[in-house]
Amino acid sequence: MAFIDIFAWIVLLVLIVTGVGIFVALGMMPGRIARRRGHPWPEAVTVGSWATLVFGFVFWPLVLIWAYVDVPARRDTLK
């Protein structure tokens, strides 16, 4: 019986570590994408990503889309 108990604790520990790793990876992903793509507000994307993950995950896909948005360059209309 002791072997089964130890195995159960190891499986539980692996599941917890995997869950924390996935949570951290999801929190970091939009910010890294925004920095790599040269987004004008990568810090805001990073904060938005962590905030939405901590407070419910509902708007996290929107933050991920925001990381991919290219802001068009401002045209100088007065020449």
N, C-alpha and C positions, 0 to 999 in steps of 0.2 A: 504493500500500500504506500510506503514512503516514496518509492520511485515515481508513482503516479502523481503524488502531491508535488514533488519537485518538478516534474515535467509540466504540470499545470501552471506553476509559478513562472517557469521559464517562458512558456507560451504567452502568459499574461504580460510579462515584462516586454517580450518582443512586440506584442500588439500595441502596448502603450508607447514604446519608442518609435514604432512605425507611424502611429497616429500623430505624435508630436512632430516627427520629421515631415510628414505630409502637410501639416498645418503651417510649419515654417516655410516650406517650399512654396506653398500657395500664397503666403503673405509676401514673399520676396519677389515672386515672378513678375507681376505688373511693373514694379519699380525697375527691375533689371531690363525689361523690354523697353520701357520708356527711355532709360539712359542709353541703351544700345541704339535706339532709333533717333536719338537727338531730340526728344520731346522737349518743348519749352518749359514744362513744369514737372520734371521727374520726381521732385520731392513731394509734390502734392499727390501724384499718382501713388507713390509709396505709402504715404500717410492714409490715403483713401483705401488702399488695399488692406492695410492692417486694421483700420477702423471697421471696415465692413466685415472682415473675418471675425473680429472680436465681438461685434454687436449683431451677429446673425447671419452673415454670409449672403443675404438677399441681393445686395447691390454689387457684390464682388464681380460678377460678369460684366457689369457696366464699367467698372474701373479697368478691367482687362481690355475692353474695347477702347476705352479712353487712352490706354497706353499705346495703342496702335494708330490713333488719330494723328494725321499730319496736318499741322496748322499751316495754311497757305502763307507764303511770304507777303508782307505788306507792300502794295504797289504805291509808288510815289506819284500821285495824280497831279501835283502842282509842279510843273517843269518850267 
